Amino acid sequence: MSSNNGSNRTLVPGAKQGLNRLKYEVASEVGMQDYEHIDKGNLSSRQNGSVGGEMVRRMVESYEQNLK
């Protein structure tokens, strides 16, 4: 049982377009062409998670690079 408590909202409204671009780029790189139009409910948790996990890895890596 889960509820939508707003934890999945974009905190910086202007970043939504960039996050979507990153998501589709990552999905394409892991072999999911046309991810934007795929019914995500038909994908496994592993497939969807690999996209999100790679996005987070890249964002953390970018943040760490900016700290240097």
Protein Blocks (a to p, Z undefined) as FASTA:
>chain_A
ZZdehlmccfblmlmmmmmmmmmmmmmmnopahklmpcfklpcfklmmmmmmmmmmmmmm
mmmmmmZZ
